[in-house]
């Protein structure tokens, strides 16, 4: 983490072909106070077009393999991407965090 935090980058995304999915990834941004993000939609906005071209398909199934991890159903739509999956939505009200299952 120390070396990643010292890198002259906002964040680092690691990705590879998946065994039981199209691709896997991890997202690190320790210089931003995020050692590892469990599931990162913004990173997939870059990863989906990359893997869609590499695999010659527009519909993809991805896993972010952090400790908590998550599965994403992805679609490359040209100028845009579509990302779906299970999530927990939360908001902050004063000093309380409110959580809803979606």
N, C-alpha and C positions, 0 to 999 in steps of 0.2 A: 504494500500500500504506500509505503514511503516513496518508492521510485515512481509509482503511478501519480502520486500527488505532486511530485516534482516535474513531471512531464509538462511540456508547453502545449497542453491540449485541455479543452473543456472537460472531455470525458474520453474513455476508451471502451470500444465495443469489441468483444471477442465473439467470433461466430465460426461454425463448422457444419458440415453435412450431418444430418441426424440419422440415427439407426432406425427408429420407429416413427420418425416425423421428417419433414422436409429439411429443416435446419434447426440448430440450437444456438443460443447466444447467452452472453453475460454482459452486464453494463456496469462500469466502474467510473465514479467521479469523485474521488476522495478530496481533491482540491476544492470542490463545491460543497463539501460536508456530507457527501453521499458515498461511503466506502463501496457499497454495492447495492444497486437498486434491484428489488426482487423481480419486477416485471415492468418493462419500460416501453410504453407505446410509442414515444417519440423516436426511440432507437429503431423500432420496427418500420417507421416511415422511410428509413434509409435501407434497412435490410430486405424488406419485401421486394422492391424493384431489383436489387442485386440478385437475390435468389431466384426471382421469377425469370430473369434473363438467363441465369446460369442453368436452371433446370428446365427451361423452355415450357413453363406453365404459369398460369395466372392465379390459380387457387392453391394456397399453401397452408400447411399445418406446421406450426412452430412451437418450440418449447424454450422458455428462458430457464436455464438450469441453475439458478441461484439456490440458496438454502431453502427459501420458501417456494420459489419456482412458480411457473404458470404456463398454461397452454393458450395459444392464440390461433384463431382461424383467420387467415389473411387473404386478401385479394388485391392484385395489382390492377388498377383501373386506369393506367396511363398517367395522367397528370395527378391522380390521387390514389391513395390506398385505402382499403377498408380493413379494419381490425375488429375482431370480436372475441369474446371469451367471458369467463366468469370474473366478477370484480366485486370489490367492496367500495362503496361510495362513502365518503366522510366529509364532514365540515366542522369548523371550529366555531363555537359560540362562547365568547369570552374565554374562560380558562378551561372549558369543557370540550371534549371531542365527541361528536355525535356520529354514530356509525349505523349504516343501513346495509343489509345484504341486498344485492341487485340480482 
